[in-house]
């Protein structure tokens, strides 16, 4: 019994870390049968700790909000590929807003290689990374929200009301069942809605696993978003559905 409980705990850790897992990989990792893994996934799904998918499982973003330090380790290769694509859309001398999100953080890390940009953000790790760059970097003040490593509140909103930028980049926890990008935080949704409103163009950065996840609060309608940058292994049905409302931009991700 103790061995089974420990295995299920480690399976959940794998799901939270990677965002998605397969029965095949878990079977090899824990040296047990496919049937044993399926029983484990059924048990965890019944406890609402993950969501079963075809051939595996994905993390249940709706039931728990993972801290930023854990989120940034999920699907890291996918996020880095999306960040590279987003970087290619930023012209020299542009003014940009970076919202919250671990994929946005990956973009911030690449912006160290650029210069002469005006970068505005509420994401604390992004500011820490960008302080060594040759860009003008502005941090939006406000009340600290540790879960997302960002700030929010009236100070943040008042600062956003005084600016207009060329492009904003916003993360999302999922789209399933909504008419736009979502976040688990009501306060984050208010801030990111304003970021989009005060931008000439706005892009949602989200890896392809987010299309089968859902969160709590809708940030805005797809009609207010310039495009979604995601992985090129996105299922065709999602591309067709989303393309009716906004532009879908695929990266060059290669699943090794």
N, C-alpha and C positions, 0 to 999 in steps of 0.2 A: 504493500500500500504506500509506504514512504517513497519507494522508487518511482511509482506512478505519479504521485503528487509532485515530486521534484521535477520529473520530466515535463509535466504540464506547466509548471511554473516557468521552466526554461523555454518551452514552446511559446508561451505568452511573451516572454522577453524578446524572443526572436521576431515575433510579429510586431511588437512595439518598436523595435530597433529598425527593422527593414521595411515595415509598412505592409509587406505581403510575403507569404511563404507558400511553398508547395508541399504536397504530401510526399513526393519523391525525395526532395531535399531533406525533409524532416526525418524520413525513414532512414536515410543514409547517416544523418548526423547522430541519431540516437540508437542506431542499430536495432531497430524494431520493424515489424511488418507494416505494410500499408494500412491494414485493417486496424492495427493498434493506434496508429496516428489518426485515422478517421474517427475512432472512438474518442480520442483525446480532443480533437477539434469539435466534435459534437458536444462534448461536455462543456468546453469553454464557451461555445456558442450559446448553449442553454443558460449559462451564467452571464450572458450578455457582455463577455469580455473580448470577443472578436466576432467577425462576420465570416461565415463560410462562403467560399467562392468555388468556381469550377477548378477542381484539382488542388485546392488548398484553402487559404484563408487570408483575410485582410484585417487590419486593425479597426476597431470600432471607435472611430473618432467622435461619434455622437454621444457615447457613454462616458468618455473621459477625455480631458484635455491634458495632453502630455506637456511637460515643461519644454521650453525652447532648447535646452541642452540635450534633451533626448530626441526631439524632432529633427534637429540638424544632422543626426546620424542616420535617419531613415532615408533609404533610396538615394544615397549620396551621389552615386554616379549619374542617375537620372537628373538630379537637381543641377549638377555641374554642367551637364550638357545643355539644359534649358538656359542656364545663366550665360553660357557662351553665345547662344542664339540671341538672347536679349541684348547682350553687349553690342552685337552687330547692328542693332537698330538705333543706337545712340549716336547722333552726329556730333562732330567737334563743336565745342562751345555751348552745348545744350544745357538747359536747366532741367533737373530731374528730381522727383520725389521717390524715395524708397520707403515702402510701407513695412509692415511686420511680415514675418515668415522666414523659414529656413532656406527656401529657394532664393528669396530676395537677398538673404545674407550671402549666398554663394555669388550673386551678382556683385554685391558690395566688395567682395574680395578681389574680383576681377577689375573693378574700377580703380584699384591702386595703380594699375598699369596705364591708366589714362591721365590726361591733365586738362586744365582749362575748362572743367565742368563745374557747374554749380549744383551741389548735391544737398538736398534737404531730407532729413529722416527723423523718425521717432524710435528707430531700432538701435538700442544701446550697443550691441555687439558690432553693428555696422560702423558706428562712429569710432569705436575703439580701433577697428581695422583701418579706417580711412584717414586717421589722423596723420599717417605717414605719407599720404598721397600728395600730389601737386594740384589738387582741386580745392575749390572753395566749399567747405563743408559746414552746414548749419544743422544744429540739433534742436528739435522742437521740445520745449520744456513741458512739464506737466507732472501728473501724479504717476509714480512708478507702478507698473503692472508686472510683477515678477514672472508670471507664467509665460508671457510672450516677450519678456525682456524689452519692453517698450514703455511709452508714457501715454497718458490720455487725460481727458478732462477739459475744462473751459479754457485754461491757458493754451493747451495744444490747439484747440479749435479756433481760438482767436488769432493765433499765429498763422494758421492755414488760411483764414479769411483775408489776410493781408497780401497773399501771394498768388501768382499764376505761373505755372511752369510749362515746359514743352512736353514732358513725358512723365508719367508715374508708373511704377511697377509695384504691384500688390500681390501678396500670396493668398492662398485659399485653402480651407480644410476639406472642401468637397463640393459637389454640385448636385448629387442625386436627390431628386424630389423638389428642387428649387428652380427658380427662373433666373438665377445668377450665382456668382461666387458667394461662399459663406465663410463664417468664422464662428468659433465657439464662444466668443466674447461680445456682449452687447456694446461695451465701451470701445472695443477695437473696430466694430462695424461702423460706428458713428464717425470715428476718425478717418477710416479708409474711404468712406463715402465722400467726405469732404476732399480728400486727396484727389479722388477721381474728378470731382466737380471742378477743382482748380487746376486741371491739367488739360492741355490741348489734345493729347493722346494718352490713353491709359491701357496698360497690358496686365493681364492676370498671368502669373507664373505658377504652373501647377503640373506635377508629373502625372502620367497617365493613370496611376492607381487612384487618383482623386475623383475620377469620373464615376467610380462605384462606391464612393463614400458620401456621407452627409454630415452636416454640422447643425448648429442651432439657429444662427442669425444670418439672414441674407444681407450682403453688403450693398448691392445695387442690382438693377436689371441688366441683362446682357446687352440691351440696346444702348446702354451708356458706356460700354467697354469697346475700345478699338479692336482688341484681339486677345486671344488666349495663346500663350506659348507653352507647348507641351511636347511629349515624346512622340517620335514617329511610329511607335508601335501601338498607338491609340487605335482602338477598334473602330472599324469603318462606320458602324451605326452611330457612334458618338460623334464622329466627324460630321456626318450628314445632318444629325440633329442640331448640333451647335452652329454649324455653318449657316443655318437659316437666320441666326440672330447676330452673329459677330464673326470676325475672321479667325480661323484656326491656323496657327503657325506651328509647323512641326520642326523639331530639331534634327540633329544627326546622330541621335543616340544609337549605340550598338550594344546589345545585351550579350556580354561575353559568355 
